[in-house]
Amino acid sequence: MNEQIKKQILDKIESYQTIIVSRHIRPDGDAIGSTKGFVKVLRDTYPDKKIYLVNEDYSDDLAFTGGEDTVSDEVYDGALQIVIDTGTRARISNRKYTLAKELIKIDHHIEADPYGDINWVEDWRSAACEMIADFCLTFKDKLKLTKEAATYIYLGIVTDSSRFRHSEVCGETLRIAGALLDCGIDTETLYANLYMEDFERLKLKSFVYDNIKITENGVAYIYMSKEIQEQFNLTLESASDVVTELKRIRGSLIWIAFIDDLAKNSIRVRLRSRFLEINDLAKNYHGGGHAQAAGATVYSQEEMCSLIKDADKLLGEYKATHEGWL
Ligand code: AMP
């Protein structure tokens, strides 16, 4: 069935003269890689079409991947808008997407909001980039997949799958990654860009390790207050990144970062887990997401404590009914 959807998407791309591509807010490697990679493929394949990459926010972490476009509202007249890696319309990093004539959604999150005129959603994929690569390989006689485009797309797969470690990674993922590598990707430079850290960042990590708290049943969490963000000169994004520092504590199968969001007067919540599902918990706190990587929002310290309590209960129940967890 998805073969038909892919063909429909290709037909739409071929029939439009102007195409605008967008991703989700607070971009990660997959959102950036999939959109930049796809835009590069489209520009190389259709030099006569106008292809734009338009988003409202930006991530310093992935600045090495280059800039994006700004367009006037008239550009949307009669245009095709493609949104990649974005589960819900609220998360589209382009409020103008409704101005376009037609909308295509390409995504790997569990379907919660089929906002496109065409929706191609495969939630078993490790990354939206895996879908973009699959699309390019399906139509390889038509679409030009250069080394630069393949590098963007590979970036999204290696980051979203945590370097091919997530459970969604299967033989198909590696076959796709292999085909991308065959385009001549310079993995040494790519990984250097992904792993090099500023000294200031290492000092922040040291602070985080000193301040992680762990509940009775093993939920690890940290609260990045406004004061801490000021002390370390952090943006909301860089403060939010600390969630990754909590993931390797033995016995902590759920880990959570709470980050003061000054602009919204709320607290951003990033939830992660191993083995058990936390997306229902996120849903109870104005959020959602994947089984083991979800996001939510709380509006007070009391709500934060309540979420921690619920997470602790969930983990306690899991540990009481399962064996072999780490
Ligand atoms: P984050 O911690 O922001 O990286 O979010 C982890 C995953 O949860 C992302 O892949 C999002 O798709 C999803 N997510 C985050 N926030 C929300 C939300 N408010 N509603 C639905 N899904 C979300």
py3Dmol code that shows the C-alpha trace and the ligand (Angstrom):
import py3Dmol

protein = """\
ATOM      1  CA  MET A   1       0.000   0.000   0.000  1.00  0.00           C
ATOM      2  CA  ASN A   2       2.817   2.366   0.847  1.00  0.00           C
ATOM      3  CA  GLU A   3       4.291   1.773  -2.593  1.00  0.00           C
ATOM      4  CA  GLN A   4       1.170   3.489  -3.937  1.00  0.00           C
ATOM      5  CA  ILE A   5       1.541   6.402  -1.524  1.00  0.00           C
ATOM      6  CA  LYS A   6       5.194   6.841  -2.516  1.00  0.00           C
ATOM      7  CA  LYS A   7       4.192   6.912  -6.185  1.00  0.00           C
ATOM      8  CA  GLN A   8       1.450   9.447  -5.382  1.00  0.00           C
ATOM      9  CA  ILE A   9       4.019  11.632  -3.611  1.00  0.00           C
ATOM     10  CA  LEU A  10       6.416  11.420  -6.543  1.00  0.00           C
ATOM     11  CA  ASP A  11       3.596  12.365  -8.940  1.00  0.00           C
ATOM     12  CA  LYS A  12       2.733  15.372  -6.777  1.00  0.00           C
ATOM     13  CA  ILE A  13       6.361  16.474  -6.655  1.00  0.00           C
ATOM     14  CA  GLU A  14       6.593  16.215 -10.425  1.00  0.00           C
ATOM     15  CA  SER A  15       3.378  18.164 -10.950  1.00  0.00           C
ATOM     16  CA  TYR A  16       4.285  21.186  -8.801  1.00  0.00           C
ATOM     17  CA  GLN A  17       6.611  23.996  -9.794  1.00  0.00           C
ATOM     18  CA  THR A  18       7.138  25.293  -6.249  1.00  0.00           C
ATOM     19  CA  ILE A  19       7.794  22.992  -3.294  1.00  0.00           C
ATOM     20  CA  ILE A  20       8.329  24.064   0.309  1.00  0.00           C
ATOM     21  CA  VAL A  21       9.803  21.596   2.805  1.00  0.00           C
ATOM     22  CA  SER A  22       9.531  21.964   6.596  1.00  0.00           C
ATOM     23  CA  ARG A  23      10.253  19.924   9.739  1.00  0.00           C
ATOM     24  CA  HIS A  24       9.321  19.990  13.406  1.00  0.00           C
ATOM     25  CA  ILE A  25      10.169  22.661  15.945  1.00  0.00           C
ATOM     26  CA  ARG A  26      13.193  22.108  18.188  1.00  0.00           C
ATOM     27  CA  PRO A  27      14.926  20.207  15.409  1.00  0.00           C
ATOM     28  CA  ASP A  28      17.087  17.179  15.959  1.00  0.00           C
ATOM     29  CA  GLY A  29      19.396  15.382  13.540  1.00  0.00           C
ATOM     30  CA  ASP A  30      16.540  13.493  11.906  1.00  0.00           C
ATOM     31  CA  ALA A  31      14.373  16.585  11.330  1.00  0.00           C
ATOM     32  CA  ILE A  32      17.319  18.494   9.899  1.00  0.00           C
ATOM     33  CA  GLY A  33      18.842  15.614   7.963  1.00  0.00           C
ATOM     34  CA  SER A  34      15.572  14.497   6.382  1.00  0.00           C
ATOM     35  CA  THR A  35      14.546  17.971   5.227  1.00  0.00           C
ATOM     36  CA  LYS A  36      17.976  19.119   4.079  1.00  0.00           C
ATOM     37  CA  GLY A  37      18.628  15.786   2.395  1.00  0.00           C
ATOM     38  CA  PHE A  38      15.261  15.778   0.632  1.00  0.00           C
ATOM     39  CA  VAL A  39      15.597  19.385  -0.479  1.00  0.00           C
ATOM     40  CA  LYS A  40      19.052  18.618  -1.908  1.00  0.00           C
ATOM     41  CA  VAL A  41      17.693  15.602  -3.789  1.00  0.00           C
ATOM     42  CA  LEU A  42      14.800  17.645  -5.195  1.00  0.00           C
ATOM     43  CA  ARG A  43      17.030  20.570  -6.196  1.00  0.00           C
ATOM     44  CA  ASP A  44      19.537  18.282  -7.928  1.00  0.00           C
ATOM     45  CA  THR A  45      16.798  16.315  -9.679  1.00  0.00           C
ATOM     46  CA  TYR A  46      14.579  19.220 -10.697  1.00  0.00           C
ATOM     47  CA  PRO A  47      16.815  22.259 -11.312  1.00  0.00           C
ATOM     48  CA  ASP A  48      13.912  24.127 -12.952  1.00  0.00           C
ATOM     49  CA  LYS A  49      11.610  23.848  -9.952  1.00  0.00           C
ATOM     50  CA  LYS A  50      11.677  26.234  -7.028  1.00  0.00           C
ATOM     51  CA  ILE A  51      12.473  24.211  -3.912  1.00  0.00           C
ATOM     52  CA  TYR A  52      12.602  25.925  -0.513  1.00  0.00           C
ATOM     53  CA  LEU A  53      13.510  24.776   2.980  1.00  0.00           C
ATOM     54  CA  VAL A  54      11.492  26.944   5.355  1.00  0.00           C
ATOM     55  CA  ASN A  55      11.386  26.735   9.154  1.00  0.00           C
ATOM     56  CA  GLU A  56      10.842  29.107  12.025  1.00  0.00           C
ATOM     57  CA  ASP A  57      13.428  27.859  14.479  1.00  0.00           C
ATOM     58  CA  TYR A  58      16.959  26.606  14.410  1.00  0.00           C
ATOM     59  CA  SER A  59      19.397  24.442  16.384  1.00  0.00           C
ATOM     60  CA  ASP A  60      22.931  25.607  17.158  1.00  0.00           C
ATOM     61  CA  ASP A  61      23.970  22.000  17.693  1.00  0.00           C
ATOM     62  CA  LEU A  62      23.537  21.211  14.027  1.00  0.00           C
ATOM     63  CA  ALA A  63      24.805  24.510  12.679  1.00  0.00           C
ATOM     64  CA  PHE A  64      27.429  22.596  10.690  1.00  0.00           C
ATOM     65  CA  THR A  65      24.660  21.474   8.338  1.00  0.00           C
ATOM     66  CA  GLY A  66      24.165  25.030   6.994  1.00  0.00           C
ATOM     67  CA  GLY A  67      21.305  27.512   6.681  1.00  0.00           C
ATOM     68  CA  GLU A  68      17.693  27.541   5.489  1.00  0.00           C
ATOM     69  CA  ASP A  69      15.468  29.802   3.335  1.00  0.00           C
ATOM     70  CA  THR A  70      13.110  32.700   3.980  1.00  0.00           C
ATOM     71  CA  VAL A  71      10.210  33.220   1.552  1.00  0.00           C
ATOM     72  CA  SER A  72       7.360  35.692   1.158  1.00  0.00           C
ATOM     73  CA  ASP A  73       3.722  34.593   1.524  1.00  0.00           C
ATOM     74  CA  GLU A  74       3.162  34.792  -2.262  1.00  0.00           C
ATOM     75  CA  VAL A  75       5.549  31.872  -2.761  1.00  0.00           C
ATOM     76  CA  TYR A  76       2.950  29.598  -1.144  1.00  0.00           C
ATOM     77  CA  ASP A  77       0.349  30.384  -3.848  1.00  0.00           C
ATOM     78  CA  GLY A  78      -0.200  27.149  -5.736  1.00  0.00           C
ATOM     79  CA  ALA A  79       2.759  25.501  -3.965  1.00  0.00           C
ATOM     80  CA  LEU A  80       3.189  22.004  -2.564  1.00  0.00           C
ATOM     81  CA  GLN A  81       4.146  21.883   1.114  1.00  0.00           C
ATOM     82  CA  ILE A  82       5.955  18.782   2.393  1.00  0.00           C
ATOM     83  CA  VAL A  83       6.357  18.329   6.149  1.00  0.00           C
ATOM     84  CA  ILE A  84       8.784  15.669   7.350  1.00  0.00           C
ATOM     85  CA  ASP A  85       9.333  14.028  10.768  1.00  0.00           C
ATOM     86  CA  THR A  86       6.495  15.946  12.422  1.00  0.00           C
ATOM     87  CA  GLY A  87       3.735  14.003  14.172  1.00  0.00           C
ATOM     88  CA  THR A  88       1.261  16.765  14.851  1.00  0.00           C
ATOM     89  CA  ARG A  89       0.434  20.064  13.157  1.00  0.00           C
ATOM     90  CA  ALA A  90       1.216  21.924  16.390  1.00  0.00           C
ATOM     91  CA  ARG A  91       4.843  20.880  15.992  1.00  0.00           C
ATOM     92  CA  ILE A  92       5.306  22.041  12.402  1.00  0.00           C
ATOM     93  CA  SER A  93       8.074  24.653  12.380  1.00  0.00           C
ATOM     94  CA  ASN A  94       6.284  26.728   9.755  1.00  0.00           C
ATOM     95  CA  ARG A  95       2.982  28.393  10.683  1.00  0.00           C
ATOM     96  CA  LYS A  96       2.495  29.362   7.022  1.00  0.00           C
ATOM     97  CA  TYR A  97       2.086  25.756   5.861  1.00  0.00           C
ATOM     98  CA  THR A  98      -1.676  26.249   5.470  1.00  0.00           C
ATOM     99  CA  LEU A  99      -1.070  28.790   2.700  1.00  0.00           C
ATOM    100  CA  ALA A 100       0.164  26.081   0.337  1.00  0.00           C
ATOM    101  CA  LYS A 101      -2.207  24.411  -2.110  1.00  0.00           C
ATOM    102  CA  GLU A 102      -1.525  20.856  -0.963  1.00  0.00           C
ATOM    103  CA  LEU A 103       0.178  19.274   2.020  1.00  0.00           C
ATOM    104  CA  ILE A 104       2.137  16.029   2.270  1.00  0.00           C
ATOM    105  CA  LYS A 105       3.106  14.486   5.604  1.00  0.00           C
ATOM    106  CA  ILE A 106       6.076  12.083   5.730  1.00  0.00           C
ATOM    107  CA  ASP A 107       6.671  10.797   9.233  1.00  0.00           C
ATOM    108  CA  HIS A 108       7.745   7.927  11.466  1.00  0.00           C
ATOM    109  CA  HIS A 109       5.936   8.884  14.702  1.00  0.00           C
ATOM    110  CA  ILE A 110       2.838   6.989  15.829  1.00  0.00           C
ATOM    111  CA  GLU A 111      -0.014   8.539  13.835  1.00  0.00           C
ATOM    112  CA  ALA A 112      -1.961  10.995  15.985  1.00  0.00           C
ATOM    113  CA  ASP A 113      -2.832  13.751  13.527  1.00  0.00           C
ATOM    114  CA  PRO A 114      -3.096  12.870   9.816  1.00  0.00           C
ATOM    115  CA  TYR A 115      -2.876  16.530   8.786  1.00  0.00           C
ATOM    116  CA  GLY A 116      -1.704  15.992   5.200  1.00  0.00           C
ATOM    117  CA  ASP A 117      -3.698  15.660   2.006  1.00  0.00           C
ATOM    118  CA  ILE A 118      -1.380  12.700   1.600  1.00  0.00           C
ATOM    119  CA  ASN A 119      -0.042  11.026   4.747  1.00  0.00           C
ATOM    120  CA  TRP A 120       2.867   8.614   4.459  1.00  0.00           C
ATOM    121  CA  VAL A 121       3.496   7.385   7.996  1.00  0.00           C
ATOM    122  CA  GLU A 122       5.608   4.342   8.919  1.00  0.00           C
ATOM    123  CA  ASP A 123       6.012   4.268  12.686  1.00  0.00           C
ATOM    124  CA  TRP A 124       8.229   1.189  12.583  1.00  0.00           C
ATOM    125  CA  ARG A 125      11.020   3.172  10.914  1.00  0.00           C
ATOM    126  CA  SER A 126      14.052   4.144  12.992  1.00  0.00           C
ATOM    127  CA  ALA A 127      14.012   7.656  11.501  1.00  0.00           C
ATOM    128  CA  ALA A 128      12.166   9.804   9.007  1.00  0.00           C
ATOM    129  CA  CYS A 129      15.501   9.805   7.173  1.00  0.00           C
ATOM    130  CA  GLU A 130      15.108   6.065   6.663  1.00  0.00           C
ATOM    131  CA  MET A 131      11.866   6.831   4.806  1.00  0.00           C
ATOM    132  CA  ILE A 132      13.501   9.576   2.752  1.00  0.00           C
ATOM    133  CA  ALA A 133      16.321   7.192   1.826  1.00  0.00           C
ATOM    134  CA  ASP A 134      13.790   4.493   0.978  1.00  0.00           C
ATOM    135  CA  PHE A 135      11.929   6.978  -1.234  1.00  0.00           C
ATOM    136  CA  CYS A 136      15.134   7.956  -3.057  1.00  0.00           C
ATOM    137  CA  LEU A 137      16.154   4.326  -3.512  1.00  0.00           C
ATOM    138  CA  THR A 138      12.670   3.303  -4.718  1.00  0.00           C
ATOM    139  CA  PHE A 139      12.845   5.944  -7.439  1.00  0.00           C
ATOM    140  CA  LYS A 140      16.601   5.787  -7.943  1.00  0.00           C
ATOM    141  CA  ASP A 141      16.239   5.941 -11.719  1.00  0.00           C
ATOM    142  CA  LYS A 142      14.605   9.336 -11.352  1.00  0.00           C
ATOM    143  CA  LEU A 143      15.959  10.983  -8.218  1.00  0.00           C
ATOM    144  CA  LYS A 144      19.554  12.171  -7.864  1.00  0.00           C
ATOM    145  CA  LEU A 145      21.065  11.081  -4.568  1.00  0.00           C
ATOM    146  CA  THR A 146      24.424  12.829  -4.247  1.00  0.00           C
ATOM    147  CA  LYS A 147      27.066  12.378  -1.567  1.00  0.00           C
ATOM    148  CA  GLU A 148      25.900  15.606   0.126  1.00  0.00           C
ATOM    149  CA  ALA A 149      22.239  14.533   0.215  1.00  0.00           C
ATOM    150  CA  ALA A 150      23.198  11.037   1.405  1.00  0.00           C
ATOM    151  CA  THR A 151      25.274  12.588   4.214  1.00  0.00           C
ATOM    152  CA  TYR A 152      22.285  14.586   5.506  1.00  0.00           C
ATOM    153  CA  ILE A 153      20.054  11.535   5.354  1.00  0.00           C
ATOM    154  CA  TYR A 154      22.640   9.277   7.015  1.00  0.00           C
ATOM    155  CA  LEU A 155      23.050  11.901   9.764  1.00  0.00           C
ATOM    156  CA  GLY A 156      19.345  11.585  10.589  1.00  0.00           C
ATOM    157  CA  ILE A 157      19.472   7.803  10.789  1.00  0.00           C
ATOM    158  CA  VAL A 158      22.577   7.642  12.990  1.00  0.00           C
ATOM    159  CA  THR A 159      21.273  10.304  15.380  1.00  0.00           C
ATOM    160  CA  ASP A 160      17.632   9.192  15.666  1.00  0.00           C
ATOM    161  CA  SER A 161      18.583   5.541  16.103  1.00  0.00           C
ATOM    162  CA  SER A 162      21.287   6.460  18.656  1.00  0.00           C
ATOM    163  CA  ARG A 163      23.974   5.102  16.361  1.00  0.00           C
ATOM    164  CA  PHE A 164      21.905   2.109  15.181  1.00  0.00           C
ATOM    165  CA  ARG A 165      21.073   1.002  18.725  1.00  0.00           C
ATOM    166  CA  HIS A 166      17.283   1.511  18.975  1.00  0.00           C
ATOM    167  CA  SER A 167      14.956  -1.461  18.712  1.00  0.00           C
ATOM    168  CA  GLU A 168      13.462  -0.138  15.447  1.00  0.00           C
ATOM    169  CA  VAL A 169      16.791  -0.761  13.713  1.00  0.00           C
ATOM    170  CA  CYS A 170      16.410  -3.824  11.531  1.00  0.00           C
ATOM    171  CA  GLY A 171      18.071  -5.352   8.507  1.00  0.00           C
ATOM    172  CA  GLU A 172      16.241  -2.899   6.260  1.00  0.00           C
ATOM    173  CA  THR A 173      17.720   0.040   8.210  1.00  0.00           C
ATOM    174  CA  LEU A 174      21.232  -1.258   7.696  1.00  0.00           C
ATOM    175  CA  ARG A 175      20.643  -2.063   4.017  1.00  0.00           C
ATOM    176  CA  ILE A 176      19.420   1.502   3.539  1.00  0.00           C
ATOM    177  CA  ALA A 177      22.366   2.882   5.532  1.00  0.00           C
ATOM    178  CA  GLY A 178      24.685   0.750   3.380  1.00  0.00           C
ATOM    179  CA  ALA A 179      23.249   2.206   0.189  1.00  0.00           C
ATOM    180  CA  LEU A 180      23.790   5.712   1.609  1.00  0.00           C
ATOM    181  CA  LEU A 181      27.398   4.913   2.565  1.00  0.00           C
ATOM    182  CA  ASP A 182      27.961   3.738  -0.991  1.00  0.00           C
ATOM    183  CA  CYS A 183      27.371   7.359  -2.065  1.00  0.00           C
ATOM    184  CA  GLY A 184      30.768   8.181  -0.522  1.00  0.00           C
ATOM    185  CA  ILE A 185      29.844   9.749   2.854  1.00  0.00           C
ATOM    186  CA  ASP A 186      32.819  11.111   4.827  1.00  0.00           C
ATOM    187  CA  THR A 187      31.898   9.474   8.139  1.00  0.00           C
ATOM    188  CA  GLU A 188      35.024  10.693   9.928  1.00  0.00           C
ATOM    189  CA  THR A 189      34.035  14.342   9.477  1.00  0.00           C
ATOM    190  CA  LEU A 190      30.394  13.570  10.203  1.00  0.00           C
ATOM    191  CA  TYR A 191      31.161  11.838  13.509  1.00  0.00           C
ATOM    192  CA  ALA A 192      33.704  14.515  14.474  1.00  0.00           C
ATOM    193  CA  ASN A 193      30.916  17.063  14.065  1.00  0.00           C
ATOM    194  CA  LEU A 194      28.592  14.940  16.180  1.00  0.00           C
ATOM    195  CA  TYR A 195      31.016  14.116  19.006  1.00  0.00           C
ATOM    196  CA  MET A 196      33.239  17.164  19.548  1.00  0.00           C
ATOM    197  CA  GLU A 197      32.159  19.194  22.559  1.00  0.00           C
ATOM    198  CA  ASP A 198      33.050  22.603  23.932  1.00  0.00           C
ATOM    199  CA  PHE A 199      34.822  22.637  27.258  1.00  0.00           C
ATOM    200  CA  GLU A 200      31.923  24.654  28.726  1.00  0.00           C
ATOM    201  CA  ARG A 201      29.591  21.838  27.831  1.00  0.00           C
ATOM    202  CA  LEU A 202      31.741  19.350  29.726  1.00  0.00           C
ATOM    203  CA  LYS A 203      31.530  21.586  32.792  1.00  0.00           C
ATOM    204  CA  LEU A 204      27.746  21.584  32.466  1.00  0.00           C
ATOM    205  CA  LYS A 205      27.789  17.783  32.329  1.00  0.00           C
ATOM    206  CA  SER A 206      29.775  17.709  35.513  1.00  0.00           C
ATOM    207  CA  PHE A 207      27.112  19.912  37.163  1.00  0.00           C
ATOM    208  CA  VAL A 208      24.349  17.656  35.879  1.00  0.00           C
ATOM    209  CA  TYR A 209      25.982  14.487  37.261  1.00  0.00           C
ATOM    210  CA  ASP A 210      26.273  16.198  40.642  1.00  0.00           C
ATOM    211  CA  ASN A 211      22.597  17.182  40.661  1.00  0.00           C
ATOM    212  CA  ILE A 212      20.680  14.205  39.282  1.00  0.00           C
ATOM    213  CA  LYS A 213      18.037  12.956  41.694  1.00  0.00           C
ATOM    214  CA  ILE A 214      16.734   9.401  41.832  1.00  0.00           C
ATOM    215  CA  THR A 215      13.356   8.305  43.207  1.00  0.00           C
ATOM    216  CA  GLU A 216      12.719   5.249  45.329  1.00  0.00           C
ATOM    217  CA  ASN A 217      12.029   3.005  42.342  1.00  0.00           C
ATOM    218  CA  GLY A 218      14.803   4.477  40.210  1.00  0.00           C
ATOM    219  CA  VAL A 219      13.402   7.353  38.122  1.00  0.00           C
ATOM    220  CA  ALA A 220      16.359   9.649  37.437  1.00  0.00           C
ATOM    221  CA  TYR A 221      15.523  13.304  36.921  1.00  0.00           C
ATOM    222  CA  ILE A 222      16.980  16.758  36.844  1.00  0.00           C
ATOM    223  CA  TYR A 223      15.396  20.193  36.995  1.00  0.00           C
ATOM    224  CA  MET A 224      17.112  22.836  34.862  1.00  0.00           C
ATOM    225  CA  SER A 225      15.760  25.945  36.547  1.00  0.00           C
ATOM    226  CA  LYS A 226      15.909  29.450  35.143  1.00  0.00           C
ATOM    227  CA  GLU A 227      18.814  30.204  37.526  1.00  0.00           C
ATOM    228  CA  ILE A 228      20.873  27.235  36.338  1.00  0.00           C
ATOM    229  CA  GLN A 229      20.225  28.150  32.712  1.00  0.00           C
ATOM    230  CA  GLU A 230      21.518  31.653  33.461  1.00  0.00           C
ATOM    231  CA  GLN A 231      24.527  30.349  35.377  1.00  0.00           C
ATOM    232  CA  PHE A 232      25.645  28.205  32.435  1.00  0.00           C
ATOM    233  CA  ASN A 233      24.416  30.652  29.794  1.00  0.00           C
ATOM    234  CA  LEU A 234      22.073  28.087  28.236  1.00  0.00           C
ATOM    235  CA  THR A 235      19.339  28.373  25.647  1.00  0.00           C
ATOM    236  CA  LEU A 236      16.180  26.313  26.095  1.00  0.00           C
ATOM    237  CA  GLU A 237      17.599  23.859  23.570  1.00  0.00           C
ATOM    238  CA  SER A 238      21.013  23.458  25.164  1.00  0.00           C
ATOM    239  CA  ALA A 239      19.421  23.134  28.609  1.00  0.00           C
ATOM    240  CA  SER A 240      17.052  20.492  27.195  1.00  0.00           C
ATOM    241  CA  ASP A 241      19.946  18.441  25.840  1.00  0.00           C
ATOM    242  CA  VAL A 242      20.925  17.354  29.344  1.00  0.00           C
ATOM    243  CA  VAL A 243      18.340  14.576  29.197  1.00  0.00           C
ATOM    244  CA  THR A 244      20.933  12.465  27.388  1.00  0.00           C
ATOM    245  CA  GLU A 245      23.232  12.614  30.422  1.00  0.00           C
ATOM    246  CA  LEU A 246      20.721  10.689  32.531  1.00  0.00           C
ATOM    247  CA  LYS A 247      20.437   7.607  30.416  1.00  0.00           C
ATOM    248  CA  ARG A 248      23.133   5.285  31.703  1.00  0.00           C
ATOM    249  CA  ILE A 249      22.303   4.911  35.375  1.00  0.00           C
ATOM    250  CA  ARG A 250      21.842   1.277  36.353  1.00  0.00           C
ATOM    251  CA  GLY A 251      18.309   0.675  37.629  1.00  0.00           C
ATOM    252  CA  SER A 252      16.961   3.931  36.194  1.00  0.00           C
ATOM    253  CA  LEU A 253      14.710   2.688  33.433  1.00  0.00           C
ATOM    254  CA  ILE A 254      12.948   6.045  33.270  1.00  0.00           C
ATOM    255  CA  TRP A 255      14.813   9.330  33.131  1.00  0.00           C
ATOM    256  CA  ILE A 256      13.368  12.808  32.841  1.00  0.00           C
ATOM    257  CA  ALA A 257      14.640  16.345  32.336  1.00  0.00           C
ATOM    258  CA  PHE A 258      12.504  19.317  33.421  1.00  0.00           C
ATOM    259  CA  ILE A 259      13.505  22.586  31.822  1.00  0.00           C
ATOM    260  CA  ASP A 260      12.095  26.008  32.682  1.00  0.00           C
ATOM    261  CA  ASP A 261      10.689  27.469  29.464  1.00  0.00           C
ATOM    262  CA  LEU A 262      10.833  31.185  30.210  1.00  0.00           C
ATOM    263  CA  ALA A 263       9.122  32.269  26.998  1.00  0.00           C
ATOM    264  CA  LYS A 264       6.106  30.063  27.664  1.00  0.00           C
ATOM    265  CA  ASN A 265       6.065  30.350  31.440  1.00  0.00           C
ATOM    266  CA  SER A 266       5.959  26.573  31.683  1.00  0.00           C
ATOM    267  CA  ILE A 267       8.310  23.654  32.229  1.00  0.00           C
ATOM    268  CA  ARG A 268       9.326  21.515  29.279  1.00  0.00           C
ATOM    269  CA  VAL A 269       9.511  17.822  30.108  1.00  0.00           C
ATOM    270  CA  ARG A 270      11.617  15.327  28.200  1.00  0.00           C
ATOM    271  CA  LEU A 271      10.923  11.706  29.119  1.00  0.00           C
ATOM    272  CA  ARG A 272      12.982   8.698  28.147  1.00  0.00           C
ATOM    273  CA  SER A 273      12.782   5.022  29.107  1.00  0.00           C
ATOM    274  CA  ARG A 274      14.227   1.611  28.570  1.00  0.00           C
ATOM    275  CA  PHE A 275      11.934  -1.464  28.205  1.00  0.00           C
ATOM    276  CA  LEU A 276       8.713   0.181  29.466  1.00  0.00           C
ATOM    277  CA  GLU A 277       6.446   2.651  27.678  1.00  0.00           C
ATOM    278  CA  ILE A 278       6.164   6.231  28.883  1.00  0.00           C
ATOM    279  CA  ASN A 279       4.070   7.884  26.161  1.00  0.00           C
ATOM    280  CA  ASP A 280       0.821   7.391  28.094  1.00  0.00           C
ATOM    281  CA  LEU A 281       2.413   9.106  31.066  1.00  0.00           C
ATOM    282  CA  ALA A 282       3.411  11.996  28.775  1.00  0.00           C
ATOM    283  CA  LYS A 283      -0.151  12.182  27.463  1.00  0.00           C
ATOM    284  CA  ASN A 284      -1.396  12.794  31.017  1.00  0.00           C
ATOM    285  CA  TYR A 285       0.787  15.902  31.128  1.00  0.00           C
ATOM    286  CA  HIS A 286      -0.097  17.713  27.892  1.00  0.00           C
ATOM    287  CA  GLY A 287       2.298  15.660  25.784  1.00  0.00           C
ATOM    288  CA  GLY A 288       2.866  12.494  23.823  1.00  0.00           C
ATOM    289  CA  GLY A 289       5.450  10.903  21.602  1.00  0.00           C
ATOM    290  CA  HIS A 290       7.127   7.544  21.166  1.00  0.00           C
ATOM    291  CA  ALA A 291       6.955   4.563  23.513  1.00  0.00           C
ATOM    292  CA  GLN A 292      10.402   5.283  24.917  1.00  0.00           C
ATOM    293  CA  ALA A 293      10.989   8.955  24.017  1.00  0.00           C
ATOM    294  CA  ALA A 294       8.238  11.397  24.769  1.00  0.00           C
ATOM    295  CA  GLY A 295       7.695  15.033  25.640  1.00  0.00           C
ATOM    296  CA  ALA A 296       5.262  16.886  27.888  1.00  0.00           C
ATOM    297  CA  THR A 297       4.664  20.244  29.549  1.00  0.00           C
ATOM    298  CA  VAL A 298       3.929  21.047  33.184  1.00  0.00           C
ATOM    299  CA  TYR A 299       2.900  24.385  34.569  1.00  0.00           C
ATOM    300  CA  SER A 300       3.965  24.285  38.212  1.00  0.00           C
ATOM    301  CA  GLN A 301       6.367  22.640  40.645  1.00  0.00           C
ATOM    302  CA  GLU A 302       3.382  20.693  42.016  1.00  0.00           C
ATOM    303  CA  GLU A 303       2.623  19.268  38.592  1.00  0.00           C
ATOM    304  CA  MET A 304       6.297  18.405  38.198  1.00  0.00           C
ATOM    305  CA  CYS A 305       6.252  16.493  41.506  1.00  0.00           C
ATOM    306  CA  SER A 306       3.057  14.738  40.469  1.00  0.00           C
ATOM    307  CA  LEU A 307       4.629  13.597  37.187  1.00  0.00           C
ATOM    308  CA  ILE A 308       7.701  12.307  39.053  1.00  0.00           C
ATOM    309  CA  LYS A 309       5.426  10.412  41.438  1.00  0.00           C
ATOM    310  CA  ASP A 310       3.489   8.859  38.538  1.00  0.00           C
ATOM    311  CA  ALA A 311       6.728   7.876  36.796  1.00  0.00           C
ATOM    312  CA  ASP A 312       8.025   6.333  40.014  1.00  0.00           C
ATOM    313  CA  LYS A 313       4.814   4.323  40.412  1.00  0.00           C
ATOM    314  CA  LEU A 314       5.005   3.153  36.786  1.00  0.00           C
ATOM    315  CA  LEU A 315       8.599   2.034  37.222  1.00  0.00           C
ATOM    316  CA  GLY A 316       7.839   0.363  40.558  1.00  0.00           C
ATOM    317  CA  GLU A 317       5.028  -1.633  38.915  1.00  0.00           C
ATOM    318  CA  TYR A 318       7.265  -2.580  36.019  1.00  0.00           C
ATOM    319  CA  LYS A 319      10.067  -3.807  38.265  1.00  0.00           C
ATOM    320  CA  ALA A 320       7.610  -5.777  40.401  1.00  0.00           C
ATOM    321  CA  THR A 321       6.227  -7.641  37.409  1.00  0.00           C
ATOM    322  CA  HIS A 322       9.304  -8.090  35.237  1.00  0.00           C
ATOM    323  CA  GLU A 323      12.661  -9.759  35.552  1.00  0.00           C
ATOM    324  CA  GLY A 324      15.968  -9.215  33.873  1.00  0.00           C
ATOM    325  CA  TRP A 325      15.900  -5.421  33.727  1.00  0.00           C
ATOM    326  CA  LEU A 326      19.247  -3.720  34.249  1.00  0.00           C
TER     327      LEU A 326
END
"""
ligand_1 = """\
23
AMP
P 11.625 15.531 22.845
O 11.972 15.197 24.239
O 11.082 16.907 22.707
O 12.725 15.212 21.899
O 10.419 14.586 22.435
C 10.569 13.200 22.248
C 9.535 12.752 21.239
O 8.256 13.000 21.796
C 9.643 13.553 19.958
O 10.036 12.680 18.933
C 8.273 14.106 19.716
O 7.748 13.502 18.583
C 7.428 13.689 20.883
N 6.827 14.837 21.562
C 7.451 15.785 22.297
N 6.571 16.663 22.801
C 5.351 16.275 22.385
C 4.021 16.771 22.566
N 3.788 17.841 23.322
N 3.029 16.097 21.968
C 3.249 15.010 21.225
N 4.474 14.486 21.015
C 5.517 15.100 21.580
"""
view = py3Dmol.view(width=600, height=400)
view.addModel(protein, "pdb")
view.setStyle({"model": 0}, {"cartoon": {"style": "trace"}})
view.addModel(ligand_1, "xyz")
view.setStyle({"model": 1}, {"stick": {}})
view.zoomTo()
view.show()
